[in-house]
């Protein structure tokens, strides 16, 4: 008997994408929380990256008792978490994609709340906050990731180098797959690592449509010793101090940002040329222009760090301020932080 909360009773179909690797410790809790959603997903697709513990047995047992259609793919070789998520997502048939981490717990209203965002056809992605829990499930804080209220971001209004954690987002499948994952390029936060699934989704969503942020926590985000990424963030002054300690690293990282921005501008320009309607083409061309401007701004900032003369550094900083190098649509703190960091370096 079909659940009244599945399939034809929903406006949008949704696939949950779960990437697993030796997740036996917490996996049952995550799977149970997906099964207990107010609105069940139309499909659960699991990509296992070569687990050697009881992960696959746990999944097999869950599949026998679950009401959700489940597909399991075991990778022949290790892909890493980002590629595993994106490859597994490519198997989905549903309208929407929700990523799941193997050690979290979803609150019952996660999917039903996120689904409401997509009643607007121009919404590309939504993202929400989470409750931080420790390895025993005790609540230890809030993971806001900069979301302090429900908000709607127009295309191009998200901070270009930002990200919403994968478990916290739902994105339209058509947008996630609009540009081949194989040519997505490198990550902005790691050297010689391909862009992860959540950063790729963030980039595409901001290029193609609106993003809705939801301040209500919808997941319990577990913190433990095996986390790939935690909740900690450096303060502004600590980040500036660390950045300025080795200027060669600053310049190298700046060149990475420039290369990524130029690459993204080209990807969007090519996607615009292939678009089947003028509206989409115009949106993508605007996005391409934004990333070209980001590349120019990164070059202008990098030139400050390559100067030897303090006077010339100050002159370049002033030119950057006047030309709008530090301009950002939403976050004044991001603008001031970048400008302040460059100002400090002028006197080093």
C-alpha positions as CSV (number, residue, x, y, z in Angstrom):
1,X,0.0,0.0,0.0
2,X,1.5,3.4,-1.0
3,X,2.0,5.9,1.7
4,X,-0.2,8.9,1.5
5,X,2.9,11.0,1.8
6,X,4.7,9.6,-1.2
7,X,4.6,9.9,-5.0
8,X,1.5,11.4,-6.6
9,X,0.4,13.3,-3.4
10,X,3.5,15.5,-3.6
11,X,4.0,18.4,-6.0
12,X,7.6,17.5,-6.5
13,X,9.5,14.2,-6.5
14,X,12.6,14.0,-4.4
15,X,15.6,11.7,-4.2
16,X,17.8,11.3,-1.1
17,X,21.5,10.8,-2.1
18,X,23.5,9.0,0.6
19,X,27.3,8.5,0.2
20,X,28.6,5.9,2.6
21,X,32.0,4.7,3.7
22,X,32.5,2.6,6.9
23,X,29.6,4.2,8.5
24,X,28.3,1.4,10.7
25,X,28.4,3.3,13.9
26,X,25.7,5.9,13.2
27,X,24.1,4.7,9.9
28,X,21.0,3.1,11.5
29,X,20.1,6.3,13.2
30,X,20.3,8.2,9.9
31,X,18.3,5.7,7.9
32,X,15.6,5.5,10.6
33,X,15.3,9.3,10.5
34,X,14.8,9.2,6.7
35,X,12.2,6.5,7.1
36,X,10.4,8.6,9.7
37,X,10.0,11.8,7.5
38,X,6.7,13.5,7.4
39,X,7.1,13.2,3.6
40,X,8.9,10.2,2.4
41,X,11.4,10.5,-0.5
42,X,10.5,9.0,-3.8
43,X,13.9,7.2,-4.0
44,X,16.9,6.7,-1.8
45,X,20.1,6.2,-3.8
46,X,23.1,5.0,-1.9
47,X,26.7,5.1,-3.2
48,X,29.1,3.1,-1.1
49,X,32.8,3.9,-1.5
50,X,34.2,0.5,-0.6
51,X,33.1,0.0,3.0
52,X,34.9,-2.8,4.9
53,X,32.7,-2.8,8.0
54,X,29.0,-3.7,8.4
55,X,27.7,-0.7,6.4
56,X,26.4,-2.7,3.4
57,X,24.7,-5.3,5.8
58,X,23.0,-2.4,7.6
59,X,21.8,-1.1,4.3
60,X,20.6,-4.5,3.2
61,X,18.6,-5.0,6.4
62,X,17.1,-1.5,6.1
63,X,16.1,-2.1,2.5
64,X,14.0,-5.2,3.5
65,X,11.9,-3.1,5.9
66,X,11.8,0.3,4.3
67,X,8.8,1.8,2.4
68,X,11.2,3.8,0.3
69,X,12.5,2.5,-3.1
70,X,16.2,2.0,-2.5
71,X,19.1,1.7,-5.0
72,X,22.5,0.7,-3.8
73,X,25.6,1.2,-5.9
74,X,29.0,-0.1,-4.7
75,X,31.9,1.8,-6.3
76,X,34.6,-0.5,-7.9
77,X,37.3,2.0,-6.8
78,X,37.4,4.7,-4.1
79,X,36.0,7.9,-5.5
80,X,36.2,10.2,-2.4
81,X,33.1,11.8,-0.8
82,X,32.5,14.6,-3.3
83,X,32.7,12.5,-6.5
84,X,30.8,9.7,-4.8
85,X,27.9,12.1,-4.0
86,X,27.8,13.5,-7.5
87,X,28.1,10.2,-9.3
88,X,25.3,8.7,-7.1
89,X,23.1,11.8,-7.7
90,X,23.5,11.2,-11.5
91,X,21.4,8.1,-11.0
92,X,18.4,10.0,-9.7
93,X,15.2,10.4,-11.6
94,X,13.3,12.7,-9.2
95,X,12.9,16.5,-9.6
96,X,14.9,17.3,-6.5
97,X,18.0,16.1,-4.9
98,X,18.7,16.0,-1.1
99,X,22.1,15.0,0.1
100,X,22.5,13.0,3.3
101,X,25.6,12.4,5.5
102,X,25.8,8.9,7.0
103,X,26.3,10.1,10.6
104,X,23.5,12.7,11.0
105,X,19.9,12.5,12.2
106,X,17.2,14.2,10.1
107,X,14.3,15.9,12.0
108,X,10.9,14.6,10.8
109,X,10.0,17.8,8.9
110,X,13.2,18.2,6.9
111,X,11.8,17.1,3.6
112,X,8.3,18.5,4.0
113,X,9.8,21.9,4.9
114,X,12.3,22.0,2.1
115,X,9.8,20.9,-0.5
116,X,7.7,24.0,0.1
117,X,10.6,26.2,-1.2
118,X,10.2,24.7,-4.7
119,X,6.6,25.8,-5.3
120,X,8.3,28.8,-6.9
121,X,9.7,27.5,-10.2
122,X,12.5,30.0,-10.1
123,X,14.0,28.5,-6.9
124,X,17.1,26.5,-7.6
125,X,18.1,25.5,-4.1
126,X,17.2,25.8,-0.5
127,X,19.5,25.5,2.6
128,X,18.8,25.3,6.3
129,X,20.4,25.4,9.7
130,X,21.1,22.4,11.9
131,X,21.5,21.4,15.6
132,X,25.0,20.4,16.5
133,X,25.2,17.1,18.5
134,X,28.1,15.2,19.9
135,X,29.0,11.6,19.2
136,X,26.4,10.5,21.8
137,X,23.6,12.6,20.4
138,X,23.7,15.4,23.0
139,X,22.9,18.8,21.6
140,X,25.9,21.1,21.8
141,X,25.0,24.1,19.8
142,X,23.6,25.6,16.5
143,X,25.1,25.3,13.1
144,X,23.8,28.4,11.4
145,X,26.3,28.6,8.5
146,X,25.4,32.3,8.3
147,X,21.6,31.7,8.1
148,X,19.9,33.9,10.7
149,X,16.5,34.3,9.1
150,X,14.4,33.0,6.2
151,X,15.6,34.8,3.2
152,X,15.4,34.7,-0.6
153,X,18.6,35.3,-2.6
154,X,18.3,36.3,-6.3
155,X,20.8,34.8,-8.8
156,X,24.3,36.1,-8.1
157,X,23.6,37.3,-4.6
158,X,25.3,34.5,-2.7
159,X,28.9,35.1,-1.6
160,X,30.8,33.6,-4.6
161,X,33.3,31.6,-2.5
162,X,30.7,30.4,0.1
163,X,29.1,27.1,0.6
164,X,26.1,25.5,2.4
165,X,26.9,22.1,3.8
166,X,25.7,19.3,1.6
167,X,23.4,17.7,4.2
168,X,21.6,21.1,4.5
169,X,20.6,21.6,0.9
170,X,18.0,20.5,-1.6
171,X,18.6,21.4,-5.2
172,X,16.8,20.8,-8.5
173,X,18.2,17.8,-10.3
174,X,18.1,19.6,-13.7
175,X,20.4,22.3,-12.3
176,X,22.8,20.0,-10.6
177,X,23.2,18.1,-13.8
178,X,23.1,21.2,-16.1
179,X,26.9,21.2,-16.5
180,X,28.9,17.9,-16.5
181,X,30.4,17.1,-13.1
182,X,33.5,15.9,-15.0
183,X,34.5,19.4,-16.0
184,X,33.6,21.1,-12.7
185,X,37.2,22.0,-11.9
186,X,39.0,22.4,-8.6
187,X,37.9,23.3,-5.1
188,X,38.6,26.8,-3.8
189,X,39.4,25.6,-0.3
190,X,41.9,22.8,-1.0
191,X,44.8,22.4,-3.4
192,X,44.5,20.0,-6.3
193,X,41.2,18.6,-5.1
194,X,38.1,18.6,-7.4
195,X,35.2,20.8,-6.3
196,X,33.0,18.9,-3.8
197,X,29.3,18.2,-4.3
198,X,28.1,21.0,-2.0
199,X,30.3,23.7,-3.5
200,X,29.4,22.6,-7.0
201,X,25.7,22.7,-6.1
202,X,26.1,26.1,-4.5
203,X,27.8,27.5,-7.6
204,X,25.2,26.2,-10.0
205,X,22.2,27.2,-8.0
206,X,23.5,30.8,-7.6
207,X,24.1,30.9,-11.4
208,X,20.7,29.6,-12.4
209,X,18.1,30.8,-10.0
210,X,17.0,31.8,-6.5
211,X,18.2,30.3,-3.3
212,X,16.0,30.2,-0.2
213,X,17.5,30.0,3.3
214,X,15.5,28.4,6.1
215,X,16.4,29.4,9.7
216,X,14.7,26.4,11.2
217,X,17.1,23.6,12.1
218,X,16.1,20.5,10.2
219,X,19.0,18.1,10.9
220,X,21.1,17.0,13.9
221,X,24.6,17.5,12.6
222,X,26.9,15.1,14.4
223,X,30.4,16.2,15.5
224,X,32.9,13.5,16.2
225,X,36.5,12.5,15.6
226,X,35.8,11.1,12.1
227,X,34.1,14.2,10.8
228,X,35.6,15.3,7.4
229,X,34.6,18.8,8.3
230,X,33.5,20.3,11.6
231,X,31.6,23.4,12.7
232,X,34.5,25.5,13.9
233,X,35.2,28.8,12.1
234,X,38.1,31.2,12.7
235,X,37.4,34.7,13.8
236,X,38.2,37.6,11.4
237,X,41.5,38.6,13.1
238,X,42.7,35.0,13.4
239,X,42.0,34.3,9.8
240,X,43.8,37.5,8.7
241,X,46.8,36.8,10.9
242,X,47.1,33.2,9.5
243,X,46.7,34.5,5.9
244,X,49.4,37.1,6.2
245,X,52.0,34.9,7.9
246,X,53.2,33.4,4.6
247,X,52.8,35.8,1.7
248,X,53.8,33.2,-0.8
249,X,50.9,31.0,0.2
250,X,48.6,34.0,-0.1
251,X,49.7,34.7,-3.6
252,X,49.5,31.0,-4.6
253,X,46.0,30.7,-3.1
254,X,45.0,34.0,-4.9
255,X,46.1,32.5,-8.2
256,X,44.0,29.4,-7.6
257,X,41.0,31.6,-7.0
258,X,41.7,33.5,-10.3
259,X,42.0,30.2,-12.2
260,X,38.8,28.8,-10.7
261,X,36.8,32.1,-11.4
262,X,38.0,32.2,-15.0
263,X,37.1,28.5,-15.5
264,X,33.6,29.0,-14.1
265,X,33.1,32.0,-16.3
266,X,34.0,29.9,-19.4
267,X,31.7,27.0,-18.2
268,X,28.7,29.4,-17.9
269,X,29.4,31.1,-21.2
270,X,29.5,27.7,-22.9
271,X,26.3,26.7,-21.1
272,X,24.6,29.9,-22.2
273,X,25.5,29.2,-25.9
274,X,23.8,25.8,-25.5
275,X,20.7,27.1,-23.7
276,X,17.4,26.4,-25.5
277,X,15.7,29.6,-24.4
278,X,16.7,33.2,-24.3
279,X,15.8,33.7,-20.7
280,X,18.2,31.0,-19.5
281,X,20.9,32.1,-21.9
282,X,20.6,35.7,-20.5
283,X,20.8,34.4,-16.9
284,X,23.9,32.3,-17.6
285,X,25.6,35.1,-19.5
286,X,25.1,37.4,-16.5
287,X,26.5,34.7,-14.3
288,X,29.5,34.3,-16.6
289,X,30.1,38.1,-16.5
290,X,30.0,38.0,-12.7
291,X,32.7,35.3,-12.5
292,X,34.8,37.2,-15.0
293,X,34.5,40.2,-12.7
294,X,35.4,38.1,-9.7
295,X,38.6,36.9,-11.6
296,X,39.5,40.5,-12.3
297,X,39.0,41.5,-8.7
298,X,41.1,38.6,-7.5
299,X,43.9,39.7,-9.9
300,X,43.7,43.3,-8.6
301,X,44.0,42.1,-5.0
302,X,46.8,39.7,-5.9
303,X,48.8,42.6,-7.3
304,X,48.8,44.3,-3.9
305,X,50.5,41.2,-2.4
306,X,53.0,41.0,-5.2
307,X,54.2,44.6,-4.7
308,X,57.4,45.3,-2.8
309,X,56.8,49.0,-2.2
310,X,54.4,50.0,0.6
311,X,53.5,53.2,-1.2
312,X,52.6,51.2,-4.4
313,X,50.6,48.8,-2.2
314,X,48.5,51.7,-0.8
315,X,48.0,53.1,-4.3
316,X,46.7,49.8,-5.6
317,X,44.5,49.4,-2.6
318,X,42.9,52.9,-3.2
319,X,42.4,52.1,-6.9
320,X,40.7,48.8,-5.9
321,X,38.4,50.6,-3.4
322,X,37.4,53.2,-6.0
323,X,36.9,50.6,-8.8
324,X,34.6,48.4,-6.6
325,X,37.0,45.4,-6.2
326,X,35.6,44.8,-2.7
327,X,32.0,45.2,-3.7
328,X,29.6,42.5,-2.6
329,X,25.8,42.4,-2.9
330,X,24.9,40.9,0.5
331,X,27.6,40.7,3.1
332,X,29.2,43.9,4.2
333,X,31.3,41.9,6.6
334,X,32.9,40.0,3.8
335,X,33.7,43.3,2.0
336,X,35.2,44.9,5.0
337,X,37.2,41.8,6.0
338,X,38.9,41.6,2.5
339,X,39.6,45.3,2.4
340,X,41.0,45.3,6.0
341,X,43.3,42.4,5.2
342,X,44.7,44.1,2.2
343,X,45.0,47.4,4.2
344,X,47.0,45.6,6.9
345,X,49.4,44.1,4.3
346,X,50.1,47.6,2.9
347,X,52.2,48.3,6.1
348,X,54.0,44.9,6.3
